[in-house]
Amino acid sequence: MLELRLVQGSLLKKVLESIKDLVTDANFDCSATGFSLQAMDSSHVALVALLLRSEGFEHYRCDRNISMGMNLNNMSKMLKCAGNDDIITIKGDDGSDTVTFMFESPNQDKISDFEMKLMDIDSEHLGIPEAEYHAIVKMPSSEFSRICKDLSSIGDTVVISVTKEGVKFSTRGDIGTANIVCRQNKTVDKATPLSESVTVSLSSELPVVVEYKIADMGYIRYYLAPKIEDDEEEMKS
């Protein structure tokens, strides 16, 4: 038996919006400690790791470890039917091939429930080793999002370099080159839907880790393998 009740239902909606464009189908793993997901994109370049700790839910019951395969686009469609202030409850029974989402309005005058078929998804759980990163950058997530969006219109790859003074994002494409430098600054006063700040951890030979904290109950981490280019030396010169 599985029953998870989340008062801040909008959190789950935002989480799904953050991962559904990268991953199509994934297993949600539920244990006594929390609700988690680990999945790779179709090109096997990026890995998404999500954790929502059990203590962040108003009610959390998970009698035994359970894995539920879901199509994230379908799940997102279901969650779009929930109001932003709705309380969301996820229910599942052992051996059942469906999961139920229940949405309750704050004043309890509207209660909806949606049942969705589960899928059998083969996925291997990758052990992500703990690593010491050479550089860790914390910045407003809206600023990071804007930089990625701006640079993607110029080129399709980005070189991130960090010094004590700040962090530099560079790209080049057919129309030219672009460099954006963010100098070290202590204020974080902007917000994006999921988290007001993003932490980017870098080491030259390791995947870059982009982490967004989810309130005080967990995180979404994106691990992105570095791109090896033939003209890499040329780009650095």
Secondary structure, 3 states (H helix, E strand, C coil): CEEEEECCHHHHHHHHHHHCCCCCEEEEEECCCEEEEEEECCCCCEEEEEEEEHHHCCEEEECCCEEEEEEHHHHHHHHHCCCCCCEEEEEECCCCCEEEEEEECCCCCCEEEEEEECECCCCCCCCCCCCCCCEEEEEEHHHHHHHHHHHHCCCCCCEEEECCCEEEEEEEECCEEEEEEEECCCCCCCCCCCCCEEEEEECCCCCEEEEEEECCCEEEEEEECCCCCCCHHHHHC
